[in-house]
Amino acid sequence: MATTTTPSLSAVTKPLAATHSPSLPTLNHSISGLFGSHSKAPRTSLKLRAAASDAGGGSALGAAISSSIAASSIGASKDVLDFETGVFAKEKISLAGRDEYIVRGGRNLFPLLPVAFKGIKQIGVIGWGSQGPAQAQNLRDSLAEAKSDITVKIGLRKGSRSFEEARAAGFKEENGTLGDIWETVAGSDLVLLLISDSAQADNYEKIFSHMKPNSILGLSHGFLLGHLQSLDLDFPENISVIAVCPKGMGPSVRRLYVQGKEINGAGINSSFAVHQDVDGRATDVALGWSVALGSPFTFATTLEEEYKSDIFGERGRGILLGAVHGIVESLFRRYTEKGMNEDLAYKNTVESITGVISRTISTKGMLAVYNALSEEGKKEFQAAYSASFYPCMDILYECYEDVATGSEIRSVVLAGRRFYEKEGLPAFPMGNIDQTRMWKVGEKVRSTRAAEDLGPLHPFTAGVYIACMMAQIEILRKKGHSYSEIINESVIESVDSLNPFMHARGVSFMVDNCSTTARLGSRKWAPRFDYILTQQALVAVDSSTPINQDLISNFLSDPVHQAIKVCAQLRPTLDISVTADADFVRPELRQGGT
């Protein structure tokens, strides 16, 4: 399934071909061509290669056309990102019949980091939020192991309370590894911009003005590109722009890196992108960055595709947070209204999803959840899946549109500005959700839970959750995203990164303490999933609406299962270990501002 390609002598710069994202099929009216790209052609060392037709596309988009879609291929042509690296070995893998290219990580590759980072004397890590602490420490430790003299320096604004935490992590003003944000930007050859999305939107001009010519801007999210596109702007032409995007929140990136010191390749997968390459170094620098973070494998994307899939699926809106939040709220209410006691209802919703369902998907895939059920349980799963798939897809489709057209990005920027007093109006910071009855019940359940208790496998809950996960997969697939990106954004990041933390501390704790963009997204979209499931899916079940057997058949035979199996083979053997007191609160939330 995997082929190793010997690296070329040097990274080469190749033009990026125009992308052609297959439109969604007609559903009573034309909806094709909604998401045309308006970005400028980037200078990049990634190239797009046309791949063979991808036959078999999983579930249908509409109940009325499910049979015909299931019998046809999905899209006549796909584009596959290829890249050239002069440092690391590139592998070709086949995911559901589509070739993709990756670089495996591992601590055995750390000696290659000085070569990958050729010309870099200082890496500036800007910000100390979710990703900043993890990436800075992982980079520092990996470079030390490689016996490199590259300095990793934290840049914070003067007066930031995060100085104290950075010092506690071993970064010091005295040895030049901690300092003022603008001095750090100006003195760094690689600037990793890890401040919040809204802060990037408000400060990008000053950041660009302080960067050295021919330096490299590193992003871990494509939000800034989306914001610039909305203003018809682009990055300065005298810098390279790359991205390495770990498919997990910062605490997971650090925790698995530390846990995996004895297990080669343990960590969180990452995507990488080269948006702009001024001197031919960008690809190897990006891959070196990802290897240094401890990524088990790194796959290629574009900065635009990354922000679409990330904001849509990850940052609070889709299955990773907003959807799961809405699902458990809806089901907890349903179960208690039907007479289930509150403790059991919590276990059959939150604990079931974040525990046994996630662990099973992580190690064996979604089909293993279904196959673990009794015959009666499978019928209950099918009823829930059939009733929930299209209502979830309805919300997810709308969310993808909002992200792709820039509406969701503008919403995040404006919300960030409402956190402060302006125009004579008061500040409106986000409040917490953890004081409602459901989350108080969760506190009680967790306080008496055995350490290894993963909760019950509830068939109805499993059906709703997996239906939503499959609907998200289908949207991303129809929009032309690679299987690597789809699986990592919709499955792996959920079950291997976020859900274990939610199992330890609760969904509400995650909603109240994750990134600003994710917290905003969950608050905006979770109620939509809650309402549509309550008003449509659960009503359909209670009305004994016939199960859509085409949907069930498509789920059982979907090619994504084979693709997940391949990705699972690339997965390290180490499961993330999260204790009940695991701290992943962002410093500014814990301290009341930075």
N, C-alpha and C positions, 0 to 999 in steps of 0.2 A: 504493500500500500504506500510505502514511502521510498523515494529515490533521493540519494544524496548527490548534489551537484558540486563539483570542485569549484571553489571560488576563483574568479578571474584575478588578474594581477592588481587591478585597481577598480574602484567603483566607477562606473561610467554614467554619464548623464544622457538620458534618452527622453525624447518628447513624450508627453502624455496624449494619447489619442482621445478624441471626443467620446464621451460615454453615451450609451443608449439604454436607458432604463425602461424595461418592458412595462407597458401600461396595464392597469387592471382591466379585466374583461368587462364588457358592457353588462350592467345590471338594470334593465328596464330603461336606462338612459345612458348616454355616453359619458364616461368618466375618465377617458384616457387623456394623457398629456397634461395632467394637472400639475405635475411637479417638475417642470422644465428647469434645468440649471441655468443660473445667470452669472455664474462665477467666471472669472477670467482664466485663460489657460495658464496653469502654473508652470514655472520652471522647475523641473523635477527629475530625479533619477529613478522614478518608478515608470513603468510602461504598462499599457493595457494590451492584453492579447486576447483575441477572439477565441472562445472555446467552442467545443462541439455543443450541439443542441442538448438541453437538459430535459430529458423526457421524464414525465412523472412528477407532478408538482404538489402532491398532497391534497389537502382538503379543498373543496370548491369555495368560491367566494360568496355565492348566494344559494339559498336552499332550492330555488326554482331551477338552477342550472348546475347543481352539484354533480349529477350523473354525467353530463356532457363534458364538464371540465375534467372530471376524474379520468375520463377516457382519452383525454388529449394531452399533448405536451404543454409545458408552461414556458412559453417564450421560444423563439426560434434561435436566439443567439445570446450568449452571456459573455461578459468581459471579465478576464482574470488578470489581476495585478501580478506582474513579474518584476523582479528587481535584480540588480547586480551588486555583489559585495566582494571586496578584495580581502576581507579579513575572516569572515565566518562562512561555514558550510551551509549551503542552501539545500533544502529538501523539497521534493514534490510529493504532495499527498493527494489522494483522491477522496473527495467528499461527495457522496451521492452522485458519482459519475462525473464530477467536475474537478479538474486539476487546480490545485492551489499551491502556493509556495510559502514555506515557513523557515525559520531558523530555530533550532532547538537551543535551549539555554543550558546552564550547568556551571558549577563552580570550577570545573576543569577548564572553562573558557576564560576565566579571569585573567590569566597571563596575556591574553590577546587585547585586553582593554587599553593599554598604552598605545598599541598600534591603531586601534579604532579611534582613539581620541588624539591622534597626532595633531599637533599644533595647538592643543588646548592646555593652558596652564592653570586656569581657574574656572570652576563650574559654580555659578551663582544660583542658589536655590532661593527664589523670591516667594516668601510667604510661609506661614507655619499653621496651616489649617488642617485639612484631612490628609492630603498627599504630601505636603512639605516635610513633616517630620520623618515619615517613612522613607521617602525617596532620598532625602539628604543622608540619613543614617545608612541606608543600604549602599548608596554610592560610596560614601566614605569608607565603609567596611570592605567593600569589594575592591576598591582601589588600593587600600592598605594591604589586602591579601595579594594583590598583583604587584606590590612593591613599587607603586607609582607615586611620583611626587606631585601629582595634580592636587590642587587645593579645592575642597568643597566648602563653600562659604555661604552662610545664611544671610539674607538681606531682609531687614525689617524696618518699618518706619520708626522714626525716633519716638521714644515714649511707649512703644508697644509693650504690653504685658507679656508677650510671648518671648521676650529676651530671656526671662527667667527660665522658661521651659527649654529653650534652646541651649542655654548654659548647662542645665541639668542633663541634657543629652550629649554633652561633651563638646559643644561648639563655644569658642571663647574669643572675645575681642583681642586678647593678648597675643594669640597666635595667628590672627588674621582669618579665623573661620566664622566670625560673626561680626556684623556691622550694619551700617545704614543702608537702606534699600537702594538709594540712588548711587552711592559709591560702589556698591556691589554690582549693580547693573553695568556701570561704566567700566569697571575693572575686570569683567568676566568675558571669557571667550565663548562660553556656552551659558546662556541665561535660561534657566528653567522657571517659567512664569506660572507659579502655582497658587496665586491669590484667587479670590472668589471671582466668579464670572462677572458679576456686576462691577467689581473693582477693576477688572480688566477693561470693561467697557468705558469706565470713567477715567482711566489713567493710561490708556495705550499710547497716546501721543507723547506724553512725557517719557514713557518707557522707551519708545522707539528713538527719541531724540538723544537718550543717554547711551544707547548701544554703540559699540565700536563698529566701524566698517568691517565687513567680512566676518563678523561674529555670527553666532547661531542662536536663534530664538527657539527654545524648546517648550512645547505645550503638552499638557496631558488631557486635553479636551479641545474640540474644534470650535467651541463657543465663540471665540474671538473672531475667527474667520466669518462665521455667520453674522456677527454684529457688523463687521466691516462691510460685508456684502450688502447688508440692509442700508448702509450709508453710501453705497457705490464707491467704496474705498478698497485699498489693497495694502499689503505689507510694503515697507520700504524695499527698494530694489537692491540695496547694498548689503543686505543680510540674508542668510539662509534661514528657512523656517521649516522645522521638523516637529513631529509629535510622537510621543510614546505614551500610550494610554492603557494603564493597567486595568484589567477587568475585575476590579475589586476596590473597595474603599481603602484609604491609606492604612488604617490599623491592620487590615488583612494583609496588605503588601508587606508590612513590617513583621507581623506576627509569624507568617509562614516562612519568611526569610530567616528569622531567628530559629524557629522550630526546625527548619530544614538544613541547619548547618552540618548535620551528620548525614543528610540524605540529598545526594546530588540531584539538582533539577527541581527541588521543591520551591514553590512560590506561586505567584499569580500571573496568568497569561497576560500578554499585552499585544495590542496592535501598534503598528508604526506607520507613519506617513511622512513623505518628503514633499512639502508643498512648494519649496523654493530652494534651489541649490546654486549658490554663486560660485563655488570653487571645486565641486566634485566630491566633497568630503561628507555630504549630508547623510547619505545612506549608512555608511559605516559608523558615523557618530550616533545615529539613531539606534542602530542595532547594538552598539556598545552600551548605550544608555539602558536599553531594555535588558541586556544580559546582566549588567551590573545591578539592576533592581531585583534580579533573581527570577525572571520570567521563565517558566518551563518551556514555553514556545512563543514565538513572536510571529505574527502574520501581518501582511500588508493591507493597507487601506488607503483612502484619500482623506484629507482633512474634512472635506465636505461630507463624505459618506459617514465619517466618524461622528460628526456632531448631529447628523440626522438620526442615526441609530442610537446614539448615546442619550441625547436629550429625550428622544421618544421612548426608548426602552428602559434606560437606566435611571436617569436623574429624576426620579420621583413620579414618573407618569405611567409607565407600563408595568409589566409583571414584576419588576424588581422592587417596587415600593408602592406606587399609587394604586395599581390594580390589586395587589395582595392586601393592601390596607382596606380597600373598598370591599373585596371579597369577604374578608373575615368579619367586618362590621355587619354586612348583609346576612351572612350565615349564622353568626352568633345570635342575632335578633330572631332569625327564623327558628332556630333550634329551641331557644328559650320560650318563644311564643307557642311552640308545639309541646311544651311541658318538660323539656330537658332541663335539669338543674344547671345553674350557671357555671359551676366548676367543670362539669362534663362538657358543656357547650363550648367553653374556652378550649378545653383539651381537644375537642373534635374539630376545631377550626384552626386557631393559631398554632397550637402544639402539633397538630397533625401535619400542617403544611411545613412549618419551620423545622420539624423533627424528622419523622419517619419518611414522609414523602420526599423531602429534599435529600436525605441521605440515600434513599433508594435511587432517585434520579441521578445523583452524583456518581454513584458507583456502577449502576446497572442500566440506567436510562428510564424514560417515561413508560415504555411498554412493560417494564418489570413491575411498576406500580399496579397497572391493570391486571397483570398475570398473577399477582399475589392475592387477588381478591377471590372470594368464593363465587359460585355461580350467581347467587342472589346479589352479592356485592357488585358483580360486573353489570347486572341489570340496573342497579342503582347508579353506578358510574355512568353508564350509557345515557340514562335519562338526564342526569345533570350535565353531561358533556354536550348532548344534543341540544338542550335548551339554552346553554350558556355561550356556545361558540360564536354565533352571529351577533348577539347583543354585545359581547366583549369586542368583537371585531369592529362593530359600529363605532365604539368609543375610540379604539386604537387607530382606526382609519382617520377619524377626525383629528386625533392628536398628531399623527404623522403629518397631515396637511398643515397644521399650525406650525410645526417645527420646520418643515420644508419651505414654507413660504415666509419664514421669519417672524411670524406673529408671536410664537412662544418665546423667542429670544427677546423681542421687544418687551413682552410682558415681564420677563425676569428683570430686565434693566430698569423698567419703570417701578417695579415692586421694590427693588433695592433702594431706589431714591425715596420711596414713601416711608422707609424706616426712620427718616430724619424729618424734623420740622422744616417746612418750606411753604412759601406763598401764604403765610398766615394760618396754615393748617397744622394740626398736631402730628407728631410722629406715630406711625402705626407698625411697630415691630411685630413679628409673628408671636402668637401665643402658643402655649403647649396644648396637646390633646390628651395628656395622660391622666386627667382627673375624672374622666367619665367612668360610668359603672363597669364597662367591659374591661378596661385596663386596670381597675382596682381588683377585679376578680383575677386578672392575670398575675398581679403581684402575689396574691394569696396562693395561687396554683404553683408558681415557681418556688415559693418559699418552702413548700413541702415536697417538691419533686426530687426523686432520686437522680443522682448524677448522670447516669446513662439512660434515663427515661426519654425516649424520643416521641412519646405520645402515641395515640391510637391511629391506625390507618382507617380513616373514615371514607367510605366509597363515594358518598355524595360530594364531600369536600374535595376529594381527589379529582372527581369529574369536572367540577367547576374550575379548579385551579389549573388543571392540565389543558382544559378547553381554552382558557385565556392565554396560556403559554403558547399553545399551538396557533391561536389566532394571531399572536404577535409574530411568531415565526413566519406565518403565511404573508402578512403584510410586508415584512422585510424582504422575503423571498420574491414577491411580486414586484417589489421596487428595485430588484437587481442587486441587493447586497450579497456579499460572498457568504458561503456557509460558515466559514471561520468566524466572521463577524456576527452572523445570526446566532450561532450556537453560543458563542462567548457572551454576547449581550443579553440573550434571552434565556439561557439555561445555566451555563457554568457560573457566571457572576452571581446569579440568584442563589443557586444551591450550594456553591462552594465558598461564597464570600458573605453576602448580606444575610441570608437566612440563618446561618449558624449564630451570628451575632443577635439576630432577632429572637432566636430560640433561647439564648442566654439572658437577654434583657427585655424582650418584648417588642412587638411591632411599634407600639407607641413611642418607646424610647428611641428607636431608629428614626421615626418620623420627626421627633423633636430635636434630634442631635446630629443629623447628617448634614451634607452641604446645603448652602442656602438655596441653590437651584433645585435640589432634590426636595427640600422641605416645602418650597413654594409649589413644586409640581404635585407632590402628594396631596397637599391641601386643596389644590384646584381640581385634580382629576379623580381622587379616591371617591368623593361623593357621587361622581358621575357613574362609576362602576357600581357602587352600592345601589343607586337608584335604578339603573337599567336592569340589574340582576333582579332586584325586588319587583320591579314593575313588569318585566317581560319574562325573564327566565323562570323565576319561581312560580309565576302565574301559569306559565305553560306546563310546568311539571304538575301543579295542583289541578290543572284542567285535563290531565291525562292526554296531552298532545302526543301523537305518535312519535316515536323515536325516529330521527332521520338516519336510516341505516347507511346511506351513502357517506354521511359524515363519520360514522363509526368505522366503516370499511376503510375510508381514506386515512383515518388516524392509525389504524392497525397496520396499514401497508405503506405509510408515508416514508419517503426516502430519507427524511431527516434522522430517523432512528439509526440508520447505517452510518450517517455522518457523525452523529453523537458517539457512536461506538468507536469510530476511528479517533475522535478527539479524546475519548476516555483512555485509549491506549497511550496517548501522549501525556496523560495526567500523572503527576507524581503520586507515589504510594501513600504520602502523608496527608491525613485529614487535618484541617485546621482545628485547633483546640481552643475553645473559648470558655473561660470560666464565668460564673455568675456575676462576678464583680468586674468583668472586663471593661476597661475604660476606653471608649472611643468618642468621648465628647470632644468636640472641637474646642480648642483653647479659648476662643473668644466667647463661646457660650458658657463654658465653665467659669470664666473669670469676669463675665459681664462686660466684655468689650476689649479689643486690642488696639 
